[in-house]
Amino acid sequence: MTMRAVAITKPGGPDVLAVVERPSPEPSRGEVRVRVRATAINRADLLQRMGAYPAPADSPPDIPGLEIAGEVDAVGPGVERLKLGDRVFGLVGGGGYAEQVVSHERALAKIPDGLPFEQAAAVPEAFITAHDAMVAQGQLAGGDTLLVHAVGSGVGTAAVQLGKALGCFVVGTARTPDKLERAKPLGLHAGVVADANKFADGVRAHAPDGATVVLELVGGGYVDEDLRCTRPLGRIVLVGLLAGARHEIDLALVLRKRLRILGTVLRARPLEEKIAAMRAFEAQVVPLLARGLVAPVVDTVMDLDQAGAAHARMASNAGFGKIVLRC
Ligand SMILES: NC(=O)c1ccc[n+]([C@@H]2O[C@H](COP(=O)([O-])OP(=O)(O)OC[C@H]3O[C@@H](n4cnc5c(N)ncnc54)[C@H](OP(=O)(O)O)[C@@H]3O)[C@@H](O)[C@H]2O)c1
């Protein structure tokens, strides 16, 4: 049996992505095969396409794709939780831009009834990343002030909703006012336009005591500003480096305010840690999705053979929410 997939034919721009035929993967012990109905684009896929972010050893080296939604279509030995036909979504180490992918059954969760595949595929990376970073690592709790950067990003749109659902005061930044306006119905209480990487004064105008937790999706010069608008004992959780990996920061502020700066990645974690993040998501976020208290924000849905155009859209920074590929 074969399946269609999108392969990186050589390192380069969006035009190096091409639809290819590949053998269907077979599930090993504890794994299921998913007939993928939709996947979604991530910044890591763009880096992988450019040759700057190799896939982990247990994933196809040339098929990108970190998240999927679909139905179980084959079950390996020893599988206990899932059965043929179950509608599931979750994270994979790679290979998501394909009609079929195998995953450990415990790295998947059941999709709430009524959530279509094209919406469900927009959930795992955005919501698991935001939830794990803010709650598991940043210890965000109700009543806290949460600062979310790039509120129009996939992760940002999830973070704003989770912050509101937890009962936080949510402040956010974007480089354009229109994205701040679009984030208000998601639960953004106050928006600040980040102008030339400056936002600390604007955040303090809305939250004079400063942020308890910062979801730092931008990195670079943003971190120095974070230090200026984070309250004592606050946590800055570094998730993305869109503005760069190097910048001078004022360490005296870290000391004086007794701040914590935490770094996190999902893809490189061992399976057990990914499963732990998935279980926390299943227990704490899936019920919110099922009740409609949070929902994926989908910017665009495209077909598998439009993967190049989907990458170009993400790189343009024009989007709001997730870019989804039908498989
Ligand atoms: N650590 C992990 O495990 C993990 C998992 C998922 C994602 N991430 C990271 O999280 C970040 C967000 O991912 P995503 O998929 O949600 O992104 P996305 O949907 O592609 O959105 C990114 C947004 O960031 C803003 N932006 C881009 N470059 C910027 C810059 N130089 N300065 C300030 N803002 C900039 C843009 O919004 P504006 O137009 O408003 O500026 C853009 O729309 C990325 O860095 C990604 O790599 C990390």
PDBQT file of the ligand as one rigid body, heavy atoms in Angstrom, charges set to zero:
ROOT
HETATM    1  N1  LIG A 401       9.139  25.617  21.751  1.00  0.00    +0.000 N 
HETATM    2  C1  LIG A 401       8.186  24.920  21.137  1.00  0.00    +0.000 C 
HETATM    3  O1  LIG A 401       7.974  23.751  21.403  1.00  0.00    +0.000 OA
HETATM    4  C2  LIG A 401       7.342  25.637  20.123  1.00  0.00    +0.000 A 
HETATM    5  C3  LIG A 401       6.162  25.039  19.641  1.00  0.00    +0.000 A 
HETATM    6  C4  LIG A 401       5.388  25.774  18.712  1.00  0.00    +0.000 A 
HETATM    7  C5  LIG A 401       5.794  27.025  18.324  1.00  0.00    +0.000 A 
HETATM    8  N2  LIG A 401       6.963  27.542  18.804  1.00  0.00    +0.000 N 
HETATM    9  C6  LIG A 401       7.428  28.873  18.432  1.00  0.00    +0.000 C 
HETATM   10  O2  LIG A 401       6.449  29.808  18.846  1.00  0.00    +0.000 OA
HETATM   11  C7  LIG A 401       6.450  30.924  17.967  1.00  0.00    +0.000 C 
HETATM   12  C8  LIG A 401       5.074  31.144  17.418  1.00  0.00    +0.000 C 
HETATM   13  O3  LIG A 401       4.758  30.031  16.582  1.00  0.00    +0.000 OA
HETATM   14  P1  LIG A 401       3.430  30.038  15.726  1.00  0.00    +0.000 P 
HETATM   15  O4  LIG A 401       3.416  28.825  14.889  1.00  0.00    +0.000 OA
HETATM   16  O5  LIG A 401       2.300  30.265  16.627  1.00  0.00    +0.000 OA
HETATM   17  O6  LIG A 401       3.700  31.323  14.826  1.00  0.00    +0.000 OA
HETATM   18  P2  LIG A 401       2.847  31.975  13.634  1.00  0.00    +0.000 P 
HETATM   19  O7  LIG A 401       1.443  31.483  13.692  1.00  0.00    +0.000 OA
HETATM   20  O8  LIG A 401       3.605  31.777  12.391  1.00  0.00    +0.000 OA
HETATM   21  O9  LIG A 401       2.838  33.533  14.007  1.00  0.00    +0.000 OA
HETATM   22  C9  LIG A 401       4.015  34.219  14.263  1.00  0.00    +0.000 C 
HETATM   23  C10 LIG A 401       3.698  35.710  14.439  1.00  0.00    +0.000 C 
HETATM   24  O10 LIG A 401       4.769  36.288  15.131  1.00  0.00    +0.000 OA
HETATM   25  C11 LIG A 401       4.939  37.637  14.737  1.00  0.00    +0.000 C 
HETATM   26  N3  LIG A 401       6.339  37.872  14.399  1.00  0.00    +0.000 N 
HETATM   27  C12 LIG A 401       7.048  37.293  13.403  1.00  0.00    +0.000 A 
HETATM   28  N4  LIG A 401       8.304  37.752  13.390  1.00  0.00    +0.000 NA
HETATM   29  C13 LIG A 401       8.389  38.639  14.399  1.00  0.00    +0.000 A 
HETATM   30  C14 LIG A 401       9.430  39.471  14.900  1.00  0.00    +0.000 A 
HETATM   31  N5  LIG A 401      10.651  39.477  14.347  1.00  0.00    +0.000 N 
HETATM   32  N6  LIG A 401       9.155  40.276  15.939  1.00  0.00    +0.000 NA
HETATM   33  C15 LIG A 401       7.938  40.293  16.509  1.00  0.00    +0.000 A 
HETATM   34  N7  LIG A 401       6.916  39.529  16.082  1.00  0.00    +0.000 NA
HETATM   35  C16 LIG A 401       7.142  38.714  15.039  1.00  0.00    +0.000 A 
HETATM   36  C17 LIG A 401       4.005  37.860  13.561  1.00  0.00    +0.000 C 
HETATM   37  O11 LIG A 401       2.875  38.578  14.049  1.00  0.00    +0.000 OA
HETATM   38  P3  LIG A 401       2.820  40.214  14.007  1.00  0.00    +0.000 P 
HETATM   39  O12 LIG A 401       2.484  40.546  12.601  1.00  0.00    +0.000 OA
HETATM   40  O13 LIG A 401       1.813  40.550  14.997  1.00  0.00    +0.000 OA
HETATM   41  O14 LIG A 401       4.142  40.713  14.334  1.00  0.00    +0.000 OA
HETATM   42  C18 LIG A 401       3.584  36.472  13.144  1.00  0.00    +0.000 C 
HETATM   43  O15 LIG A 401       2.272  36.446  12.633  1.00  0.00    +0.000 OA
HETATM   44  C19 LIG A 401       7.490  30.603  16.892  1.00  0.00    +0.000 C 
HETATM   45  O16 LIG A 401       8.714  31.180  17.260  1.00  0.00    +0.000 OA
HETATM   46  C20 LIG A 401       7.597  29.094  16.943  1.00  0.00    +0.000 C 
HETATM   47  O17 LIG A 401       8.825  28.629  16.481  1.00  0.00    +0.000 OA
HETATM   48  C21 LIG A 401       7.738  26.870  19.687  1.00  0.00    +0.000 A 
ENDROOT
TORSDOF 0
